Amino acid sequence: MGHGTSRLYSALAKTLNSSTASQHPEYLVSPDPEHLEPIDPKELLEECRAVLHTRPPRFQRDFVDLRTDHPSSHPPIRVMQWNILAQALGEGKDNFVQCPVEALKWEERKCLILEEILAYQPDILCLQEVDHYFDTFQPLLSRLGYQGTFFPKPWSPCLDVEHNNGPDGCALFFLQNRFKLVNSANIRLTAMTLKTNQVAIAQTLECKESSRQFCIAVTHLKARTGWERFRSAQGCDLLQNLQNITQGAKIPLIVCGDFNAEPTEEVYKHFASSSLNLNSAYKLLSADGQSEPPYTTWKIRTSGECRHTLDYIWYSKHALSVRSALDLLTEEQIGPNRLPSFNYPSDHLSLVCDFSFNEEPDGLL
């Protein structure tokens, strides 16, 4: 190991040894990124793979080229959407009966999560169920050049788990060498005038190459069957907030989230028919361009097997084009024990899209 790699391993090991963080209030204190030495992403990827050397290799996924006639003179914007599975929930509440306990150890699972992020190198990263923001993701990703924002749930279920690492919530990261933050809003979603436990982050960014602005939002709506109307109300509240932030769709918009809703639900229909003129990026992978993937999460709990499409990347179809999208894992890759597993760290699949601005947007802009 060279000198740089040794220093890097020391930094990575420090974030792995975080079991005592939840016992101290300082886990809420974010280190000053100016005092953290930059990390070469290739070196960090190498270190993650060294930690994971006893595990099977990560699954290979391919990007599907979706370019149309819209040319672009600037590099695409790569966006990753991912519910990474809160560590406290994975180990303490979610009851993944076919997943070996060893596969859920944070010391290795964290490296699997980082490996997935580093493999696709997103410009913008939208995460849900983040309960290791301050001790792991913020310090490491800031050294990779990202600026991050975290908004925890007010009553996170992680706090009910013994030896938790604090509340889970949504996190949004963007590369500072590509974007400038124009404004940021942390949104606590309401349903039927009541403040809820679900949140969103919405940020307006300016591309440094093109000076074009757009809004990126991340959310995680209420889970479970029987809460469909509640999710619908939360979605309407989020859309109203985004309507105001984008000045009635004048600013292009990308919305990432675990909506906990199949495409048949009302909340999905609200987004599909919104005046914000949104389309769901992953529909473009289907033969007709109109159908969502068959699943974005697949797990086995004590209650049975769950295979659902719950995760989405919405975008302003009048202002943005999807140039490519990362294909999903096949059933054969996922395997009979489903997710999470020794190969994959979450029960949700990451979604990754490359976007470009339409050079001549229509009159809605």
N, C-alpha and C positions, 0 to 999 in steps of 0.2 A: 504494500500500500504506500502510495506516495504521500508526501507531507500534506498536500491539500486534501486528499481523500481521508487521511487520518483525522484532520481537524473536522471534516464534514461528519465522519462517523461519530465523533465525540458529540457534535451538535445534535445529530439524529438520536443517539442513545439518550441524550438528556431529555428529549421530548417523550421518549418511550417510557422513561421512569417517572410517570406522572400520577401514580396511584394515590399519593398523599395530597394532591392538589385540592380535592373536594373537602378536605378537613381544614382548609385555611381560606379565609376570605380573599387572600391575595390572588386566587385563581381568576378573579375578575379584573385584575390589573394587566393591561396589555404592555409588553415590552416596547421600548422606543425603537422603531425600525431603523432609525439613523445610526444606532449603536450596534446593529447586527450586520455582520459581514455578508456580502452577496454569495449565493450558492450557484454553482454551475448545475443546471438541471440534469445533465448527463451524469454528473458525479452522484447526485442524489438518487437518480434512478438506479445507478450501479449499487449504491449502498442498500437501497430497498431490496434489490434482487439478492444481495448477499444475505440479508436477514431472512429472506424467503427461500433460501436454497434447498430446504428439505420439502418444500411444497411443490405440487405439480405446476407447470408453467401457466401463466395467465392465458385466457382464451383469446384467439385472434379474431378480430372483427374488421370488416372492410368498409370503406366509404363508398357510397353509391353516388355517382356523378349525376346531378340533377340540373345542370346548367341549361338555360334556355337561350333565347336570343338577346338577353340583356347583357351587353358587355360591361366591364368594369375596369376603370383605370387604376383602382387602388386594391391593395391586398384584401382578401375576404376577412370577415370578423367571425372567428370561431367561438361558439357558445356551447358550454356544457351544462346540462341539467341533470341533477342526480340527488336522489334521496339516499344518503350514504349509510343509513341505519345507525341510530344512536347507540353508543356502546352500552349504556345502562339498560336500554330496552332489549337489545340483542341478547345480553347475558341474563337479564333479570325478569323480563316480562313477556317477550314475544313467543316463547315456547316453540322454537323451531325443532320439532321432535326428530327430524332426520339429519340435522346438522350436528356433527361432533362438537363437543364443548371446546376441544382444542382449536377448532377452526375459528372460534369467536374470541380468542385471546387478543387483547388490544395490541400487544407488542408486535404481533405479526399482521393482524388485520389492518392496522393503521398503515403499514407499508404497502399492503395490497391496494388500499384506497389511493395512496400517493402514487403508486405505480400506474394506476388507471389514469389519473390526472396527468402525470408526466408523459405517458405514452401518447396522449392526444394533444397536449400543449394548448389548452383553450386560451383565448384572449380574455374571455369572461367566464366565470365559474359561478353557477347558481346551485346552492346546496340546501338540502333540508335535513332535519334530525342531526344537527351538529351539536355535540355536547363536549367536544374537545377543541373548541375554537381557540381559547387563550393559551393553552399549554402546548398545542400541536400545530393546528392549521395556520393560525395567524403568524406565529414566529417563523415557520418554515416557508410559507407562501410569500410573506413579505420579503424574505431574502431571495426569492425567485423573481421579485419585481412586481408583485401584486399589491394593490391596495384593497383592504378588506373592511367589510361592515358586518356586524353580527347583531341580530335582534332576537332575543330569547322569548319563548312563550311565557306568559305571566304565571301560569300554573303548569309547569312542565311535568309530565308523568315520570320523567327521569328522577325527580326529587323523591319519589316514593321508593326508589330502589336503594338498598343499603350500599354504602361505598360508592355512591354516584359521583360524577365529576361536574356537578352543577346542572343547570337547565339546558335542554336542547332548544334549538331555534333555527331560523334561516340565516344563511350567510351568503354574501355576494362579494366576489373578488374580481378586479379587472387589472390588466397590465398597465402600469403607469407610463410606460414608454409609448403606448398606443393611444391612450385616452386621457382626457382631462375631465375631472368631476365638475359639473356645472351646478347641480343641486341634488340633494338626497332627502328622502322621506321614509321614516319608519312608520308603518301603518298597522295599527291594531284593528283587525277586522270586526265589524259589527254584523249582527243578524237580528232583524226585526227590532232595531234600535238598541239592542243589548250588545255591550262590548263582549267579545268572545276570547277564547284562549288561542286563537290562530292569528298569525301575523304575516306581514309582507314587507319587503324593502323595495323601493322604487328609486332609481337614480337616473338622472339625465347626464349623459356623457357626450363629450365632443371628440370626434376622431382627429388626431393630430395631423394625419396625412391629408385629409380632405376638408377639414373644418365642418363636416356635417355633424349634426346633433341627432341623438336618438335616446329613447328611454328604455332602460332594462329593468325588469321587475322579477322578483322571486317570491313565491308563496307556498304554503302548505295548508290545505283546507282540512276541515274536520273529517275524521275517519269514521268508518263503520256503517253497516246497514242500518236503516231507520233514521239516518240524519240527512236524508236527501234534501229536504226543504231548507234545512239549516245551511248546508253547503251552497244551495242556490242563492240564499240571502247573502252569504259571505261573498260569493262571486259577484253579485250585483253591487255590493259595497266596494269591492276592489275595482270593478269596471268604472264606477263613478269617480273614485279617486284618480284612476288613470286617465279618465276623460279630462279632469281638471289639470293634471300634471302635463298632459300632451297638448293642452289647449285645443281640445276637440279634434284630435288626430292630426294636428299640424306637425307635431313632432313624431317621427316614426317610433314604433313600439315593438319590443320583444318581451313576452311574458313567459317565464319558466315556472313550472311547479308540479308538485304532487297534489293533484286535485282530489284524490281519493274518490274519483267519480268516473264511471264508464261513459263512453260517448252517448249512451242512451239517456243520461241524466240531464235534468233541467240546467244545471250550472254549465255543462258543456254547450248546450244549445244557446245559452245566453252569450257565451264568448263567440260562438260561431256566427251569431246574428247581430252582434254588437255594431253600433255606429262607428266604432273604432276600426272597422273593416279588417278583421283579423282572419288569418287562416292558420291551421295547425300544420306545422312543418312535416311531421312524420306521416301525414296522409299521402305525401308525395312519393313515398316508397311503394304504395299499393299500385296495382295494375291500372286502375281507373283514376288514381289520384284523389279518390273520395273516401277511402276507408282507412281507419286507424289500424295500427299493428294489432295482431291478435293478443299480445300481452306486453306489458312493461314490468310486471312483477309476477313472480311464480314461487310459491313457498308451500311448505307442509307444516301445519300447526296441529295441536291436539284436536282442534275442531274439524280438521280435514285439509284437503288440498285447495289452494287459492290461486287462480290464474286470471289476472285482470289487466286491463289497460287503464292506467290511472295517471300516468305522467305525460306532460305535454310541453311543447315549445310553440307558442303562438307568436305570430309576427304580422306586421302591417303589410298586407299583400300589395297595396298600391305604391309603397315606397321601398320595399325590400324584396330581394329574390333569394331563394335557397339554392346555393350552388352545389352543395353535397350534404349528405346525411350519413351518419354511422349506422350501418345495419345492426339489427338486433342479434343476440345469441340464438342459435337454433335449439330445438328441444334436445337434440343429441348432445350438443355442447353443455347445456345446463345439467343434463343427467337426471337419473330417476329420483335422486334425493332432493332435487330442486335447489333453491337458494335460501340463505347464503351457503357457502361451501368452502373447501380448502382452495378452490380456484377463484372464487368470486366473493367479495367482502360484504355485499349487501343483498337484501331481498328484492331490490329494485335495480333495473338496468340503467346505466347512464345513457343519456341521449346527447348527441353532439351534432351540431349543424354549422355549416359555413354560410354566412350571409354576405350579400353585397347590396349596396344602394343601387336602386334603379337610377340611371343617368337622367332620365326624363320622366320624373313622377307625374302622375295625372293631376287633374285639377283639385284633388282633395288636399294637396299640400299647399 
